[in-house]
Amino acid sequence: MVPSLIVRLADFDQQIAALQNDVDIRRQSVNKAVIDVALAADAARAATNAVVVADREAVASDQAVDAAQRRLDEMLRAAYMQGNTSGGVADALTAPDGQTAVDRTAVLRRVAAAQAGTVTGLNDARRRARSSRDAARIAKISADAAAGAAADRRTRAQGSVAQTLEALRSATDQRRRLDLRRQTAARALAEAKAKSGDAAGQQRIYDQYVVSEQQTVTVPSSQPAPAPAAPPNASTPVAAPSAAPAVSAPGGPPSAATAASSLLGQLSNLFGFTPQPQTASQVPAQAAAQVPAIQAPVAPVSVASMSGKQMIDTVIARGLSVVGTRYSWGGGDINGPTVGVRDGGVADTFRDFANPGFDCSGLTLFAFAAVGIKLPHYSGYQYNIGKKVPLAEIKRGDLIFFGPNASQHEALYLGDNQMLEAPESGSTVKVSPLRTDGAMPYVVRLINS
């Protein structure tokens, strides 16, 4: 009985670990979707502005054509009906002899042709303006559709997180019940061994085990995990389990069940958590005071004279200058730490939305900004920039990525089997031993040394 329960517990531990990893990946898919929604919304706004400009130009073109046509009509009427009133061309047009009449006709034709050419040119401009307006309207329709599709993808990504969270909760509950059964069976076995000479005692112990087993099976399996209390203030972050594999501390790593229970507690309010967002100006002063002094970006003019090694050293020095800065999901830009964004779950539990810090991609874009390299704020997009090099050939200054399509995490390799990373909510920017489990087969090299 006990050995079979232990095997099943090991199976659940593997299942829970896989689900934890899946939750991390799906959270990053939400991060990507949020960025895509923002980009699509920007494109939709630009398309709307283009339509406004095109409409304005089309109206102006219509007005110019109408005005030119009116001038042509007035000129022809004046030439034929008003006679000689101003000398010059009018004199030629009203002369009595035949040659002058011919000249009058020629002048009339030249004047009319010139004005007609003006009208033709303006009509061509009007057609181009209307064509541009139509194209702008079509582009706006496409941009609006893209924005809507991006919003749908974000909703689906959030839904997938919720589904994975439910699977994780179910697996954790099943493991808890199974562990109770194992403990009960182990106690019964130990007592039976201690009283191996007493047949009646063994029977009594077995009967007690059966009763206990039946009671254990009836334990409810859907008790909601308690929502973790938010820290009393922004300067007291709550500890969180590490999402990425790390070197085990003395005494061995925590069990998968403990880590899963902690993760479930953090994710229990993934949806339905809707307090009003805070802006950077509302960040508590004590939280801002925690942020280390930030190294100023290297002036672009000095980069041209740098060697590749010097540029890498500059990038790494800037990254190391913020070691100890808190993690904030969605935080970090080219100038330093910024308040994070709401995710309705783990990041909100740690109040990332109210505290300046970095996430993994925010840290790397901040570091590389020191040498004028601009990176997008998403690991999956950063993976597609620069030169891809096999993981086995990693060098100082390379970026290493984790998860499918680099969607889970990234870090900056420092050399000597160390890397700089911003791991997760509840942690800080730190130097860690190099990990390759779950890493992409290629690293990204942005600077050649």
Secondary structure, 3 states (H helix, E strand, C coil): CHHHHHHHHHHHHHHHHHHHHHHHHHHHHHHHHHHHHHHHHHHHHHHHHHHHHHHHHHHHHHHHHHHHHHHHHHHHHHHHHHCCCCCCHHHHHHCCCHHHHHHHHHHHHHHHHHHHHHHHHHHHHHHHHHHHHHHHHHHHHHHHHHHHHHHHHHHHHHHHHHHHHHHHHHHHHHHHHHHHHHHHHHHHHHHHHHCCCCHHHHHHHHHHHHHHHHHHHCCCCCCCCCCCCCCCCCCCCCCCCCCCCCCCCCCCCCCHHHHHHHHHHHHCCCCCCCCCCCCHHHCCHHHHHCCCCCCCCCCHHHHCCCCHHHHHHHHHHHHHCCCCCEECCCCCECCECEECCCCCCHHHHCCHHHCEEECHHHHHHHHHHHHCCCCCCCHHHHCCCCEEEEHHHCCCCCEEEECHHHCCEEEEEEECCEEEECCCCCCECEEEECCCCCECCEEEECCCC
